[in-house]
Amino acid sequence: MAKILLVEDEPDFSVLIASLLSADHHQVEAVQKGEDAVELLRMYQFDCLILDWNLPGMSGLDVCKHFRDTGGKTPILMLTARNHVDEKSAGLDAGADDYLTKPFELKELSARVRALLRRPTNFSGKSLKVGGLEMDVSNYRVNRGAEIIQLLPKEFALLEFFMRHTNQVFSPETLIDRVWLAGEEASPETIRTYIKRLRKKLDREGEPSLFSTVHGVGYKFDERT
């Protein structure tokens, strides 16, 4: 699951794209104005930015330039009706990683997003394999050998984030930023509760927990075979 910012000023088209990406188990924040996108990019970290060129006020090209000029590294897919070579070059020169010209097939957009999302070395095909666990991202399933582990949607999202970032310590605030949407209520206590639930479902009796608590800092998912 990736956290994606969609910037598209056509409401119906935005809903269509967001529904497609949500069906792929991504978290989607959707806004219609470039200025709103800049504010969200300043406050939160996203895994992918889908950016329409023709936006009211601040254009998608300007958003792209501003984001890159301020050090933003998130991969950007530019959507536009512009198909001239010079205009495509302008988008890529501004820092876009890929370019999709309207109209396009939604399946192609989904494929482009998958290509842009940086996969860690423990990702193979549709699966993440860490610490004896295997996560089928597309089919929303987690198993350890023949054992199927039932997870709630937010438990799945949090575990997926940890499996993509093994052996790294994350504060509760960072986890909220990366896994929860901006409008969802969450607190450090929320994170503690979800970590406790995941430990109960994933840990084996007599073995160290897959999750380590770094006191005063946050939590880490330990990769072990």
N, C-alpha and C positions, 0 to 999 in steps of 0.2 A: 504493500500500500504506500502510495506517495501522497504528499501534500502538494496540491496543485493550485496555482492562482490563475483563474480564467478572467481575462479582460475583454469583454465583448459587449458592444452597445445595442445589439439587436436582441431584445429580451427572449423571444421565442427560440432563436438560434442558440443563445446562451444556455437556456434550459435544456435544449436537446443535447448539447455538448456535455453539460454537467451530468446529465442522466447517463450518458454513455460512459463517462469516466467513473462515475459512482458504481456502475454495474461492473467495472473492472476493479472494484474495491479501493478506489482512490478517494481521498478526502479533497473536496473541491470548494474553494472560496471563489465566488463570482462577483465581479464588480463591473460597472458600465463606463466609468470615467478613468482617464489616465491619472488624474490627481489622486483618486482613491487608491489606485494600484501603487503609486509611489509611496503613499502613507503606509499601506500594508507591508510593502517590501522593506520599509524602514523599521517596522515594528516586529515582523515575524520572518522566519526562514521557511522557504518553500523548496520543494524538490524539482519543480518545473513551472515555467511561466508560459501560458498560452496567451498571446497578445495580438489583438486585432490592430491593424495599421490605422484604419479610419475611425478615430474616436472623437467625441465632442470635446472641445477645449484642447487639452494636451494630447497630441497624437501618440499612437503606439510607437512610432519611430523615436519621438522625443522621450517617451518612457524608457525605451530600450537604451538610448544614449545615456540618460541620467543614471540609470541603474548600473551600467557598466562603468561610467565615470566615477561613481561612488564606491566602486570595488565589488559590485554584485557578481557572483559567479554562477548563479542558478541558470541551467540551460533554458533557452528561450526558443519557442516555436512561434513564428510570426504568421498571422492569418491576414490575407488581403485579397482584394479583387484586382490589384495591380499585377500585371504580368509582363511588363517590359523589363528587359535585361538590366537596364540602368537602375530601375527602381528596386529590383531584387538585390542588386549589388549594394544599393544604399542601405537596405535592411540588414544585409549580412555585415557590411562595414560598420554599422552601428552596434553590432555585437550579437545579432540573432544567430542561433546555431542552425536553424532550419527554417524553411519557407514553404507555406502551403497556400496555393492560390484557389480562391473561391470561384466556382463551386467545387467541392471535393466530396469524396465518399467518406462517411464517418469512420469506416473501417481503416481507411488510410490514416486519418488523424490518430486513431488509437495506436496504429503501428508506429507512427512517427514519435508519439509520446513514449512508447516502450523503448524505442531506439535511443531517445534522449536521456532517459533515466539511467543514471550511472549504476551499474550493478556491481556489488562487491564480489570478491573472488570466490566466496562461498555460494554464489548464485549460479545455478545450472539449469537452463531451460526454464521451467515453471516452478522450480523448487529451491527452497533455502534449506541447507543442511548444517546444523550446528548442535554440538553437544549431545549427539544421539537422537536429536529431534529432527523431523523433516516437515517442512511447511509447504504445502501446495497452495501457492498464492492465488492461482486462477480459480481453483475449486474450493477455496476457503476451508482447508482441512489441515490439521496437525496430527502427526502420529509419531510414536516411538516404536519402531518395529511394527508388530501387528496390532498394537494398542492405539486406538483412536482417542484423541484427547479433545473433549468438547469445550470450546471457548465461546464466550460472548463476544460480540463484534468489537467492543473497545479493548477487551483482553487480547483478541487476535491482533488488532492494530498495534497495541503496545509491544506485544511479543515480536511482531514482525520488525518493528523499529529496532529493538534490541538485537535481533538476529542479523540485521543488516549492519550493526555497529557493535560487534563483539569486543569485549575487553576495553571498552571506553566508559568513563564515568560521566553520567548526565545528572544535572540538578533537576529537582521536581519542576522548576520553572521552564527549563529547556524541554522536558518531556511534554509538558502542557502545550508549549509552543509548537512542537513538531507533530504531536499526535491528535490534539484536540483542535477543533475549529474555533475561530475567534468568538463566535456567539455562544459557545458551550461553557457552562460553569464548571470550573475545576480548581483545585487548590492542592498544596502539598499533601494534605490529608487524603485527598482523592487518590493521589499517586501511591501513597502508602497502602491504601486499601486495595488497589489493583495489584500491586506487587505481592501483597499477602495472598490474594486469590491465585495469582499465577504460581507462587511457590507451592500452595496447597495442591494445585492440579499437576504441576510438572516435576516437583522434587521427589526423590526416592528416599525411603526410610534408610537411615544409616549412611547416606552419602551427603557430601556438602551441597548446599543449595546452589542452583544455577545462578541465582541473583545474589550479589554481594551489596551490602550497605556500607558506603563510605561515609562515616559519621561526619556531619557538618558539611558534606559536599553533595552526595546523591547516591545513585545506584549504578551498578555495573552488571552486565550479563557475561558470565565467564564461559569462554569456549573450552570445552573439554570433550574428549571422545569417550 
